[in-house]
């Protein structure tokens, strides 16, 4: 009965627009009061939040967010995508492949899936539309490849998981590297297969860049 009441309270708070963090705090506090009483609840609220947040490892998260802001305000993401377009744009689905590779590189720099997806959506989607790519492919690959930041280290999610479970963050990073590469490779293969089965979703670029232009694309503008 208590669990059902708490679940209903949580849903009501979310429906009326309360922030998720506050909804969870209120519901958790109510559950502690019902189960333990006032004094034990106050004791837990005095110590548990500090113990959960007093970790120097959490300082890495705002640094990743700051890095994402720097990249969003600079031209690094544009340069990465431009280089991918020069090298792969002439292939069937090449710009979508370039988007996947650029998202993987950004994932390794940002550690945040929303930041990586937001950055690539503002750069890659307009370019792919300009070259006639179907929105199903362009939007789908940006959304899918944006999730690589969850797996590819350094990942904010892996840091939080390591702190909450008291696991080695270094080992989690090593464990996420191979699955991240495999996932990116799977996206690339899927794009290639889709572009061959339905050529209209990814037209082949008419212009083929020279070797000098390709090498020049590796330098920032």
JOVEN-V712590 format. One line per field, one symbol per residue. psi: psi as a letter, one per 20 degrees, with the letter a starting at -180 (. if undefined). burial: 1 if it has 9 or more other C-alpha atoms within 8 Angstrom, else 0. A space follows every 50 residues. Layout:
psi: ???
burial: ???
This chain:
psi: ggggghgggggghghijqqgghghggggggggghhhagghghgghhhghg hhimpihiihghhggghhhghhibjgghhghgghghhihiqojhhhghgg ghhgghhhhgjpghggggghhiggghghhhjjqqhhgghghggghhihih gpqpphghggghghjlrohghgghhigghgghgghggghggggghhhnhh hnqpphppqrhhhghhiipq.
burial: 00000100110011000100001100101111100010001000000000 00000001000001101100110000101111111111110111111111 11110111111110111011101111011001110011111110111111 11111101111110001010011101101110110011001101100010 111110000000110011000
